[in-house]
């Protein structure tokens, strides 16, 4: 951040980025020769963007925009999600907490949510559920 401004380079999960002085680099391919000599041969599609922001990145919303860049919301067609009056199945009251994964347990008896704090701080978060989920118990675990 310089003079209350910042610059973010978004990419669709490429291998790495670097900053040296005023130059920004984005590694698009690794091109290793072992164990697979042909692993990066062929057609590749890349997606990247640059966005500036004012102030500290913690207040800029840049983390959420990075998630949206890499994981745009897709609305299922013809599923029960369509008829919940446009409300989210889950909600969080802290913008720095990211709901990264929603999945069903292996025995199909539970919903598993993976959340993380995106800005390197400590906080408490309120997690809410849509009434249609009929959630009666919540368990916390650490991976």
C-alpha positions as CSV (number, residue, x, y, z in Angstrom):
1,X,0.0,0.0,0.0
2,X,1.4,3.4,-1.0
3,X,-0.3,6.7,-0.1
4,X,-3.5,4.9,1.0
5,X,-3.9,2.9,-2.1
6,X,-3.3,-0.7,-3.2
7,X,-3.3,-2.9,-6.2
8,X,-4.5,-6.5,-6.5
9,X,-3.7,-9.0,-9.2
10,X,-6.4,-11.7,-9.4
11,X,-5.7,-14.9,-11.2
12,X,-7.6,-18.2,-11.6
13,X,-5.2,-20.2,-9.4
14,X,-2.0,-20.1,-11.3
15,X,1.3,-21.1,-9.8
16,X,2.6,-17.9,-8.3
17,X,3.0,-14.2,-8.4
18,X,6.0,-11.9,-7.6
19,X,6.6,-8.3,-7.0
20,X,10.1,-6.8,-7.5
21,X,10.2,-3.0,-7.3
22,X,7.6,-1.7,-9.7
23,X,7.3,-5.0,-11.7
24,X,4.6,-7.6,-11.1
25,X,5.0,-11.1,-12.4
26,X,2.5,-13.9,-12.8
27,X,3.7,-17.4,-13.5
28,X,1.3,-19.0,-15.9
29,X,3.0,-22.4,-16.4
30,X,5.5,-24.4,-14.5
31,X,6.5,-26.6,-17.4
32,X,8.4,-29.3,-15.4
33,X,10.1,-32.2,-17.3
34,X,9.5,-34.8,-14.6
35,X,7.7,-36.9,-13.7
36,X,5.5,-36.0,-16.7
37,X,7.5,-34.5,-19.6
38,X,4.2,-33.5,-21.3
39,X,2.2,-32.1,-18.4
40,X,1.9,-28.5,-19.6
41,X,1.9,-29.2,-23.4
42,X,-1.3,-28.1,-25.2
43,X,-3.9,-25.3,-25.0
44,X,-4.3,-23.4,-21.8
45,X,-6.9,-20.8,-20.8
46,X,-6.0,-18.1,-18.3
47,X,-8.0,-15.5,-16.5
48,X,-6.5,-12.6,-14.6
49,X,-7.5,-9.1,-13.6
50,X,-6.0,-6.1,-11.9
51,X,-8.0,-3.9,-9.5
52,X,-6.9,-0.9,-7.5
53,X,-8.4,0.1,-4.2
54,X,-8.0,2.9,-1.7
55,X,-7.1,2.4,1.9
56,X,-6.1,-0.8,3.6
57,X,-7.0,-4.0,1.9
58,X,-8.7,-5.2,5.1
59,X,-11.5,-2.6,4.6
60,X,-11.5,-2.7,0.8
61,X,-13.6,-5.9,0.2
62,X,-10.8,-7.2,-2.1
63,X,-10.8,-10.7,-0.5
64,X,-14.5,-11.1,-1.4
65,X,-13.9,-9.8,-4.9
66,X,-11.1,-12.3,-5.3
67,X,-13.4,-15.1,-4.3
68,X,-16.1,-13.9,-6.7
69,X,-13.5,-13.8,-9.5
70,X,-12.5,-17.4,-8.9
71,X,-15.8,-18.8,-7.9
72,X,-18.8,-17.0,-9.4
73,X,-22.1,-17.9,-7.9
74,X,-24.0,-20.4,-10.0
75,X,-27.7,-20.8,-9.5
76,X,-28.9,-24.4,-9.8
77,X,-31.9,-24.8,-12.2
78,X,-34.9,-26.7,-11.0
79,X,-33.7,-27.4,-7.5
80,X,-35.3,-26.5,-4.1
81,X,-32.8,-23.7,-3.9
82,X,-34.8,-21.9,-6.6
83,X,-37.9,-21.6,-4.4
84,X,-36.5,-20.1,-1.2
85,X,-37.6,-16.6,-2.1
86,X,-34.1,-15.5,-3.0
87,X,-32.7,-16.0,0.5
88,X,-29.4,-17.6,1.3
89,X,-29.2,-21.0,2.9
90,X,-26.5,-19.8,5.2
91,X,-25.4,-16.3,6.3
92,X,-22.5,-14.9,8.3
93,X,-22.4,-11.6,10.2
94,X,-18.7,-11.0,9.7
95,X,-17.4,-10.0,6.2
96,X,-13.9,-11.4,6.9
97,X,-15.3,-14.9,7.4
98,X,-15.5,-16.9,4.2
99,X,-17.8,-19.9,3.8
100,X,-15.6,-21.8,1.5
101,X,-17.2,-25.3,1.2
102,X,-20.6,-26.8,1.6
103,X,-20.9,-30.5,1.3
104,X,-22.8,-33.5,2.5
105,X,-21.2,-36.0,4.8
106,X,-20.2,-39.4,3.4
107,X,-23.2,-41.1,5.1
108,X,-25.5,-38.4,3.8
109,X,-26.6,-37.5,7.3
110,X,-25.0,-34.2,7.9
111,X,-24.1,-30.9,6.1
112,X,-20.4,-29.9,6.5
113,X,-19.4,-26.3,6.2
114,X,-15.8,-25.1,5.9
115,X,-15.2,-21.5,7.1
116,X,-12.0,-19.5,7.4
117,X,-11.0,-16.1,8.6
118,X,-9.5,-14.2,5.6
119,X,-7.7,-11.3,7.1
120,X,-5.5,-12.8,9.8
121,X,-7.5,-11.5,12.7
122,X,-9.5,-13.1,15.5
123,X,-13.3,-12.7,15.8
124,X,-16.5,-14.4,16.7
125,X,-19.1,-15.0,14.0
126,X,-22.8,-15.6,13.9
127,X,-23.7,-18.4,11.5
128,X,-27.4,-18.5,10.5
129,X,-29.3,-21.1,8.5
130,X,-32.4,-20.9,6.3
131,X,-35.5,-22.4,8.1
132,X,-35.9,-25.0,5.3
133,X,-32.7,-26.8,6.4
134,X,-34.2,-27.9,9.7
135,X,-30.8,-27.8,11.5
136,X,-31.1,-28.9,15.1
137,X,-27.5,-29.3,16.1
138,X,-24.2,-27.8,15.2
139,X,-20.7,-29.2,15.9
140,X,-17.4,-27.3,15.6
141,X,-14.2,-29.1,14.6
142,X,-10.7,-28.0,13.7
143,X,-9.0,-29.5,10.7
